[in-house]
Amino acid sequence: DSFDSTGRVEVVDGTLDFSGNDVKVGTRGTAFFTVGTNGLVKAKDMTLKNSVETVVRFTAGEAGFGTVALSGKLSVDPGVELVVDCGGVKPSARTLFAFGSLEGTFDDVSFVNVPPAASPRLVVSEDKVRVTGFSGSVLIVR
C-alpha cells in the first residue's frame, strides 16, 4: 500500500453529517482534520490512524469550540496529534469529542494561544473528551 496522499478537512460554522457511517482519518497518508467554532461532525464511528502524520485540531472562536459527535466508537492510534487552539475561548469546560466508547488515547496534545490565567488540560471520561481550565481570573495591578 502507498501512503503518499495528503488530505485536509475543515468544518467551521456548519455540520458535516455522516450519521450512521464510519469516518476514517489518516488511513492512507497525511491528514489534517480541523473542527472550528460552531463546527459539528456527526458519525457512527471515527478512526484516527497515524499511517504517516495525522493532526486533529480544534480551534475556538467567538462561539467556543466545535464538536465531533459519535454514536459509536472513537479509535485513536498512538502518535495522532491533537492541537487545541484556545484563542477566543470563554471560561468553562468544552467538549471536543462525544462518543459511545473509546479505544486508545491522545498521547500527543498541545495547547496554543492560551489566554492569560488559563491552565487548559484534556479530560477524558467514558463518553467524552473535553478541555477544562479556563476559569482563571486576571488581576491587573497598577
MOJOSUL-V981662 format. One record per run of one state. SS is the DSSP state (A for helix, B for strand, O for the rest). FROM is the first residue (numbers start at 1). TO is the last residue. If there is no record, write none. Layout:
ss & from & to
SS & FROM & TO
SS & FROM & TO
//
This chain:
ss & from & to
O & 1 & 4
B & 5 & 11
O & 12 & 13
B & 14 & 25
O & 26 & 28
B & 29 & 35
O & 36 & 38
B & 39 & 48
O & 49 & 52
B & 53 & 59
O & 60 & 60
B & 61 & 61
O & 62 & 63
B & 64 & 64
O & 65 & 66
B & 67 & 70
O & 71 & 72
B & 73 & 76
O & 77 & 80
B & 81 & 85
O & 86 & 93
B & 94 & 98
O & 99 & 100
B & 101 & 103
O & 104 & 107
B & 108 & 112
O & 113 & 120
B & 121 & 124
O & 125 & 127
B & 128 & 132
O & 133 & 142
//
